[in-house]
Amino acid sequence: MKKFLASALLILAAALSASAACAWTPERVSAEMAYGHLLEKFTAPSDPSWGYPDERSDIFALYHPTEGFGPHPLCVMFHSAGGGIDESLSSAFKPDGCDVYHMPDTFYSLHLDCLAHKDDDWWWGGVNPRLDIPENKRNSGFDLQPVEKRVMATIHWVLENYDIDPNRVYLCGNSMGGSGTLGIGLRHGDIFAAIKANVPAGVLHAANRIGLPPYEIPAGVKLPDPPICIDYSGTDDVWSVGHELLYTGMAAKKYAIIGYWGNFGHENSHEKINKVNDLIDTIDWTSIRKNEAYPVFTGASSDTPLPWPDQEQAVLPGQVNAYFRWTVYTDTPDRFEIALRLTDAEELGSALFTPPAESTADLSLRRLQQFKVAPGDNVRWNFAGEEGTVTADADGLVTIPSLKITTVPALLTLSR
């Protein structure tokens, strides 16, 4: 621990030296040990380019890792409307804290605050059709608002000044923080590898920011492939009204979402949620890398029917895309290979769900690294004895229809 702390302090000294030359420079106000981790707290003035109506200062904090060698992963934390930065800081390492803020000891975790200026600085938007909160209309539409620009500037500063793996940056949040996670995270696939939204308080923010139907991305604008999205939502939670917009919209855009739901209300404890839906921890979302391609499964026969918009009648837990697993083997200019399979009951270890022996789904591929595909390109594919040719769509996205995936791994190969 002493050796690790000494190393952390050296990194801190280098970071402070490097930041001295930056136009926007946060000020460190404290450094202390908390739960065995070095915890730094900062204040930062607003940058005029963000568009706030007045000059202001905000706080953020950074927990350092205590294990492993750098570069380290980073997880960015968004608190709920009922809390502030202290909520996520105090929950980060407490066994009885809100589990969404728990990260391995190998991680940095960045905790931001929007409580200080809550009258105009919440990081959610739109909420849902049943809870029309006027203040959130300012976060409607496609354009980023000041709070989002502040968040991204802070993340960029941390990435520039600490020993962080840029391909392992994650975002999560609870309630209002879950809504912000969707709205900010899905928009910035160039930064985040994966995001996790726990009982998000509204999905209109995300729908506006990434153009989920019926909303649209402005003409001439192309967004990066979004991070893989993990969503936990309570069907008996008034904050989840309108949630079908997220699931149907992500499917329509062929964006990757893995979803879990059930009658667990607006809960932030994994232990309590697991009693209703014990799939929520079966995928290691923090192992997903930004510099690796991933599959998008849509229309899977193994999906549970969505409980929205008729959530009042939903009593059973369900899932979307929770049974699929994959491993990328080859990504070169001329060839791409990925193994696809379903998890089985033994591996899943669920007392509530039994995965099927097979599932049929349309499969799209995003974040291809070397195997670049242009709109209109023809691509040959081969999978489990089946083969064919598909044409990339107007965005250069390759989609192979009706693949039958089983618990036996099979290699999908793409070639020119």
Wavefront OBJ file of the C-alpha trace (Angstrom):
o trace
v 0.000 0.000 0.000
v 2.822 2.437 0.890
v 4.538 1.734 -2.418
v 1.288 2.229 -4.314
v 0.535 5.468 -2.441
v 4.005 6.814 -3.203
v 3.476 6.006 -6.865
v 0.083 7.713 -6.783
v 1.598 10.841 -5.280
v 4.248 10.930 -8.026
v 1.488 10.679 -10.625
v -0.361 13.457 -8.821
v 2.699 15.723 -8.876
v 3.136 15.133 -12.600
v -0.544 15.804 -13.187
v -0.448 19.101 -11.330
v 2.638 20.158 -13.253
v 1.061 19.254 -16.589
v -2.195 21.005 -15.749
v -0.432 24.277 -15.039
v -0.185 24.900 -18.783
v -3.849 24.172 -19.495
v -6.263 27.004 -20.223
v -8.855 25.343 -17.985
v -7.171 24.208 -14.789
v -9.034 22.657 -11.852
v -7.626 23.371 -8.402
v -6.941 20.537 -6.016
v -8.405 21.406 -2.617
v -7.633 18.206 -0.691
v -5.950 14.813 -0.843
v -6.704 12.190 1.786
v -6.999 8.478 2.323
v -10.572 7.141 2.238
v -11.487 3.445 2.356
v -7.830 2.668 1.690
v -7.769 4.762 -1.507
v -6.180 8.101 -2.231
v -9.042 10.546 -2.751
v -8.435 13.920 -4.399
v -11.025 16.671 -4.459
v -11.023 19.588 -6.891
v -12.843 22.789 -7.607
v -13.015 24.080 -11.162
v -14.240 27.369 -12.621
v -16.667 27.280 -15.497
v -15.280 27.796 -18.976
v -17.105 30.537 -20.929
v -17.286 28.204 -23.948
v -19.648 25.914 -22.062
v -22.404 28.502 -22.204
v -23.407 28.915 -18.559
v -25.345 32.168 -17.943
v -22.933 33.197 -15.166
v -19.500 32.451 -13.741
v -19.519 29.538 -11.352
v -17.363 26.859 -9.808
v -18.048 23.151 -9.468
v -16.457 20.275 -7.593
v -15.341 16.809 -8.604
v -13.342 14.050 -6.925
v -11.124 11.183 -7.990
v -10.493 7.904 -6.186
v -7.163 6.305 -7.103
v -6.670 2.563 -7.634
v -4.823 0.515 -5.027
v -4.039 -2.534 -7.152
v -2.628 -3.393 -10.556
v -0.297 -1.643 -12.929
v -1.246 1.245 -15.171
v -2.693 2.345 -17.367
v -5.814 1.805 -15.267
v -9.511 1.726 -16.198
v -11.675 4.702 -15.247
v -15.341 4.761 -14.301
v -17.236 8.065 -14.234
v -20.033 8.288 -11.648
v -23.264 10.318 -11.809
v -25.251 10.771 -8.590
v -29.036 10.854 -8.256
v -31.274 13.913 -7.875
v -31.744 12.973 -4.233
v -28.027 13.196 -3.533
v -24.853 14.907 -4.602
v -21.223 14.014 -5.045
v -21.072 12.795 -1.432
v -23.654 10.124 -2.300
v -21.404 8.429 -4.812
v -18.205 9.022 -2.802
v -19.598 7.460 0.357
v -21.170 4.544 -1.526
v -18.118 3.692 -3.627
v -16.520 1.225 -1.205
v -19.146 0.617 1.470
v -20.662 -2.895 1.362
v -24.105 -1.429 2.084
v -23.698 1.486 -0.318
v -25.429 1.941 -3.648
v -23.823 -0.855 -5.669
v -23.846 1.078 -8.935
v -20.893 3.086 -7.606
v -18.792 0.037 -6.649
v -15.667 -0.481 -8.770
v -12.703 -2.863 -8.501
v -9.576 -1.668 -6.700
v -7.764 -1.532 -10.049
v -9.974 1.376 -11.195
v -9.858 5.108 -10.963
v -13.337 6.492 -10.303
v -14.351 10.049 -11.135
v -17.254 11.528 -9.191
v -18.928 14.660 -10.518
v -21.484 16.946 -8.925
v -24.488 18.854 -10.205
v -26.140 19.549 -6.854
v -24.324 22.844 -6.278
v -26.277 24.520 -9.082
v -29.314 22.287 -9.182
v -31.648 25.055 -10.327
v -30.185 24.885 -13.840
v -27.540 22.158 -13.894
v -29.144 18.715 -13.555
v -27.760 16.120 -15.979
v -31.041 14.540 -16.927
v -33.534 15.748 -19.498
v -37.115 15.157 -20.502
v -37.743 12.637 -17.685
v -40.866 10.774 -18.914
v -44.380 11.531 -20.169
v -45.950 11.117 -16.728
v -43.489 13.324 -14.845
v -43.177 16.523 -16.840
v -40.611 18.598 -14.929
v -40.315 22.019 -16.619
v -36.699 22.500 -15.561
v -35.639 19.539 -17.675
v -36.935 20.979 -20.920
v -33.686 22.953 -21.138
v -31.919 19.633 -21.791
v -34.243 18.743 -24.648
v -33.159 18.615 -28.260
v -29.968 17.478 -29.934
v -27.503 20.170 -28.807
v -25.299 19.612 -25.772
v -26.038 21.848 -22.789
v -23.486 23.473 -20.449
v -23.575 20.664 -17.885
v -22.739 18.096 -20.562
v -19.856 20.198 -21.850
v -18.565 20.561 -18.279
v -18.751 16.827 -17.706
v -16.873 15.993 -20.894
v -14.230 18.675 -20.265
v -13.620 17.218 -16.806
v -13.283 13.705 -18.193
v -10.830 14.887 -20.855
v -8.759 16.670 -18.200
v -8.569 13.548 -16.052
v -7.610 11.408 -19.062
v -4.845 13.836 -19.961
v -3.401 14.011 -16.455
v -3.610 10.493 -15.015
v -2.397 7.036 -15.985
v -5.691 5.853 -17.512
v -6.379 3.402 -20.321
v -8.377 5.421 -22.887
v -9.977 2.205 -24.169
v -11.426 1.344 -20.769
v -13.460 4.368 -19.758
v -16.938 3.640 -18.388
v -19.920 5.611 -17.147
v -22.639 4.716 -14.685
v -25.278 6.434 -12.614
v -28.390 5.933 -10.541
v -31.848 7.489 -11.088
v -31.188 11.014 -12.420
v -27.609 9.836 -12.804
v -28.937 6.914 -14.843
v -30.773 9.309 -17.146
v -27.590 11.339 -17.514
v -25.631 8.168 -18.153
v -27.885 7.354 -21.105
v -28.058 10.881 -22.497
v -24.380 11.769 -22.144
v -22.869 8.297 -22.462
v -24.605 7.125 -25.629
v -23.670 10.381 -27.358
v -19.936 9.916 -26.657
v -18.917 6.552 -28.035
v -15.537 8.090 -28.790
v -14.855 8.183 -25.035
v -16.870 5.433 -23.322
v -16.403 1.709 -23.863
v -19.635 0.799 -22.045
v -22.224 2.454 -19.814
v -24.595 1.207 -17.126
v -27.814 2.998 -16.156
v -29.460 1.914 -12.903
v -33.207 2.738 -12.724
v -32.754 5.753 -15.037
v -35.216 8.558 -14.348
v -36.287 9.096 -17.929
v -34.990 8.194 -21.380
v -35.999 11.270 -23.397
v -32.578 12.785 -22.745
v -30.937 9.897 -24.604
v -33.584 9.844 -27.328
v -32.945 13.531 -28.044
v -29.156 13.328 -27.921
v -28.722 10.360 -30.287
v -31.823 10.693 -32.432
v -33.841 7.675 -31.352
v -37.145 7.572 -33.282
v -39.238 9.679 -33.500
v -36.327 12.097 -32.978
v -33.619 12.539 -35.596
v -29.954 13.406 -35.845
v -29.537 16.653 -37.804
v -28.615 16.252 -41.449
v -24.897 16.024 -42.069
v -24.062 14.988 -38.497
v -22.512 11.561 -37.861
v -22.102 10.316 -34.300
v -19.512 7.725 -33.281
v -20.691 4.178 -32.605
v -22.184 4.343 -29.107
v -20.904 2.344 -26.159
v -22.654 -0.886 -25.240
v -25.516 0.087 -22.931
v -26.580 -1.833 -19.815
v -29.989 -0.852 -18.417
v -31.737 -1.930 -15.173
v -35.325 -0.683 -14.845
v -38.203 -1.339 -12.473
v -41.506 -2.032 -14.171
v -43.305 -0.802 -11.032
v -41.244 2.401 -11.064
v -43.041 5.565 -12.187
v -39.691 6.907 -13.422
v -39.546 4.172 -16.072
v -42.728 5.281 -17.840
v -41.961 5.662 -21.550
v -39.042 3.254 -21.379
v -40.127 1.560 -24.598
v -38.670 4.575 -26.418
v -35.186 3.439 -25.375
v -35.566 -0.224 -26.326
v -37.438 0.188 -29.590
v -35.247 3.133 -30.568
v -31.984 1.312 -29.864
v -33.217 -1.644 -31.924
v -34.299 0.611 -34.799
v -30.869 2.281 -34.886
v -29.093 -1.072 -34.366
v -27.412 0.153 -31.187
v -26.323 -2.359 -28.560
v -28.425 -2.630 -25.409
v -28.562 -5.322 -22.737
v -31.566 -4.797 -20.507
v -33.021 -6.219 -17.306
v -36.328 -5.400 -15.648
v -38.754 -6.513 -12.984
v -40.850 -5.283 -10.083
v -37.910 -3.952 -8.060
v -39.096 -0.339 -8.033
v -36.586 2.496 -7.897
v -33.999 0.308 -6.184
v -30.251 0.938 -6.000
v -29.164 -2.231 -4.187
v -27.961 -5.127 -6.329
v -28.813 -7.539 -3.529
v -32.452 -6.434 -3.574
v -32.675 -6.265 -7.373
v -31.185 -9.765 -7.656
v -34.123 -11.169 -5.710
v -36.367 -10.053 -8.591
v -33.979 -10.346 -11.558
v -30.751 -12.240 -10.890
v -29.276 -11.658 -14.359
v -28.005 -8.166 -13.617
v -24.439 -9.185 -12.693
v -23.989 -11.962 -15.250
v -22.136 -9.805 -17.791
v -18.838 -8.130 -16.929
v -19.566 -4.791 -18.578
v -16.256 -3.297 -17.410
v -14.293 -5.800 -19.503
v -15.661 -4.264 -22.732
v -13.037 -2.273 -24.628
v -13.524 0.757 -26.840
v -10.871 -0.439 -29.309
v -12.647 -3.706 -30.066
v -15.587 -4.445 -32.326
v -18.827 -5.642 -30.783
v -21.997 -7.343 -32.066
v -25.459 -5.805 -31.904
v -28.299 -8.312 -31.564
v -31.788 -7.180 -32.600
v -35.101 -8.996 -32.751
v -33.734 -11.976 -30.829
v -36.152 -14.859 -30.322
v -34.718 -15.254 -26.812
v -35.800 -11.758 -25.737
v -38.651 -11.341 -23.276
v -41.489 -9.164 -24.638
v -41.087 -5.572 -23.451
v -43.273 -4.647 -20.465
v -43.601 -1.065 -21.672
v -45.880 0.778 -22.308
v -48.170 -1.573 -20.330
v -45.904 -1.713 -17.313
v -48.815 -1.713 -14.844
v -49.640 -5.244 -16.029
v -46.003 -6.432 -15.924
v -45.372 -8.749 -12.999
v -42.626 -11.016 -14.326
v -38.959 -10.070 -14.734
v -37.456 -10.027 -18.189
v -34.420 -9.327 -20.325
v -33.155 -8.270 -23.730
v -29.913 -9.720 -25.132
v -28.806 -11.075 -21.740
v -27.833 -14.541 -23.027
v -25.436 -13.641 -25.846
v -21.661 -13.953 -25.481
v -18.894 -13.219 -27.991
v -15.133 -13.157 -28.524
v -13.382 -11.201 -31.286
v -10.505 -13.158 -32.846
v -9.515 -11.322 -36.025
v -9.944 -7.737 -37.182
v -7.701 -6.992 -40.161
v -8.289 -4.911 -43.296
v -9.405 -8.012 -45.228
v -10.945 -10.305 -42.624
v -13.021 -10.197 -39.460
v -13.788 -13.139 -37.157
v -15.947 -13.257 -34.063
v -17.144 -16.290 -32.074
v -20.811 -16.132 -31.076
v -22.663 -18.282 -28.568
v -25.393 -18.392 -25.955
v -24.608 -18.831 -22.302
v -25.945 -22.030 -20.737
v -27.769 -22.577 -17.450
v -24.660 -23.694 -15.569
v -22.622 -20.686 -16.634
v -25.513 -18.269 -16.060
v -26.241 -19.564 -12.570
v -29.721 -18.059 -12.442
v -32.470 -19.296 -10.163
v -35.081 -17.332 -12.141
v -34.128 -17.686 -15.818
v -33.314 -20.658 -18.048
v -31.507 -19.674 -21.242
v -32.684 -21.401 -24.446
v -30.601 -23.836 -26.450
v -30.762 -21.532 -29.460
v -31.794 -18.038 -30.440
v -32.300 -16.392 -33.815
v -31.369 -12.720 -34.173
v -30.262 -10.154 -36.707
v -26.638 -9.293 -36.095
v -24.885 -5.997 -36.841
v -21.248 -5.141 -36.183
v -20.023 -1.865 -34.743
v -16.651 -0.409 -33.818
v -14.863 -2.437 -36.462
v -11.217 -1.472 -36.072
v -9.331 -2.587 -39.207
v -12.070 -4.225 -41.262
v -13.465 -0.935 -42.522
v -16.666 -1.005 -44.546
v -17.992 1.855 -46.672
v -21.653 2.425 -47.571
v -22.660 0.111 -50.405
v -19.752 -2.324 -49.941
v -20.570 -5.997 -50.429
v -19.311 -8.265 -47.658
v -19.200 -12.069 -47.671
v -20.097 -13.899 -44.477
v -19.889 -17.475 -43.227
v -21.378 -18.831 -40.015
v -22.063 -22.376 -38.814
v -22.262 -23.794 -42.339
v -24.365 -20.929 -43.674
v -22.981 -18.239 -45.969
v -24.068 -15.273 -48.010
v -23.355 -11.702 -49.058
v -24.715 -8.526 -47.496
v -24.470 -4.889 -48.558
v -23.459 -2.237 -46.038
v -26.135 0.383 -45.413
v -25.835 4.144 -45.860
v -23.813 4.388 -42.628
v -21.470 1.547 -43.582
v -23.162 -0.812 -41.124
v -23.117 -4.535 -41.905
v -26.170 -6.512 -40.750
v -26.617 -10.251 -41.224
v -30.233 -11.343 -40.816
v -31.584 -14.316 -38.889
v -28.438 -15.933 -37.515
v -29.171 -19.007 -35.431
v -26.912 -18.875 -32.364
v -26.590 -21.798 -29.959
v -24.678 -22.693 -26.807
v -21.954 -24.178 -29.025
v -19.568 -21.370 -30.095
v -19.496 -20.771 -33.851
v -17.221 -18.488 -35.810
v -18.713 -15.707 -37.905
v -16.286 -14.693 -40.649
v -16.524 -11.583 -42.804
v -14.371 -11.044 -45.887
v -14.211 -8.743 -48.886
l 1 2 3 4 5 6 7 8 9 10 11 12 13 14 15 16 17 18 19 20 21 22 23 24 25 26 27 28 29 30 31 32 33 34 35 36 37 38 39 40 41 42 43 44 45 46 47 48 49 50 51 52 53 54 55 56 57 58 59 60 61 62 63 64 65 66 67 68 69 70 71 72 73 74 75 76 77 78 79 80 81 82 83 84 85 86 87 88 89 90 91 92 93 94 95 96 97 98 99 100 101 102 103 104 105 106 107 108 109 110 111 112 113 114 115 116 117 118 119 120 121 122 123 124 125 126 127 128 129 130 131 132 133 134 135 136 137 138 139 140 141 142 143 144 145 146 147 148 149 150 151 152 153 154 155 156 157 158 159 160 161 162 163 164 165 166 167 168 169 170 171 172 173 174 175 176 177 178 179 180 181 182 183 184 185 186 187 188 189 190 191 192 193 194 195 196 197 198 199 200 201 202 203 204 205 206 207 208 209 210 211 212 213 214 215 216 217 218 219 220 221 222 223 224 225 226 227 228 229 230 231 232 233 234 235 236 237 238 239 240 241 242 243 244 245 246 247 248 249 250 251 252 253 254 255 256 257 258 259 260 261 262 263 264 265 266 267 268 269 270 271 272 273 274 275 276 277 278 279 280 281 282 283 284 285 286 287 288 289 290 291 292 293 294 295 296 297 298 299 300 301 302 303 304 305 306 307 308 309 310 311 312 313 314 315 316 317 318 319 320 321 322 323 324 325 326 327 328 329 330 331 332 333 334 335 336 337 338 339 340 341 342 343 344 345 346 347 348 349 350 351 352 353 354 355 356 357 358 359 360 361 362 363 364 365 366 367 368 369 370 371 372 373 374 375 376 377 378 379 380 381 382 383 384 385 386 387 388 389 390 391 392 393 394 395 396 397 398 399 400 401 402 403 404 405 406 407 408 409 410 411 412 413 414 415 416
